[in-house]
């Protein structure tokens, strides 16, 4: 966890860019902690569906 750097002033697009930049900073600091494989749209296995 790191302190948030930046301000969420201006347009929603500018605020989103600041948030995305901060998230990228956290992932770059410790990439092993980031959930890279999120299988939201992956089909379940046949044996799991039964």
N, C-alpha and C positions, 0 to 999 in steps of 0.2 A: 504494500500500500504506500502510495506517495501522495504528497499534498497536490491538490489541483493547481495548476499554473495557468493563468489566463483569465479572461473575463468573458461572460456570456452576454455581451452587449451586442446590439445591432440586429441584423436579420436572423431568422431561424436558420438559414443556410450557414451563416457565419458562426453561429453558436454550435451547430452540428459539426462544422469543420474543426472547431476548437476541441470539442469532446472527442472526435475521432483521432485527433492528433495526440491527445492525452492517453487514449486507449492504446494507440500505437506505441507510445513511449513505454507504457507498462509491459506490453507484449515483448518489445525489444529488450527490456531489462531482464525478463525471465520467460523466454518462449516455451519452456517445458511446462509452465503452469497454465498456459492458455489451452482452452478446449478447441483443438483444431478439427476434430472429426465429429461434426454434429449431423447425425443421420435423420434429420426431420422428414425428408421425403423418400427415404429408403424403404423398400418393400420388406415386410417381415418375412422370415423364413417360413416355409410351409409347415414344418413340425411345430413351430411356435404358435401358429395361428389355430392349430387344432385343439 
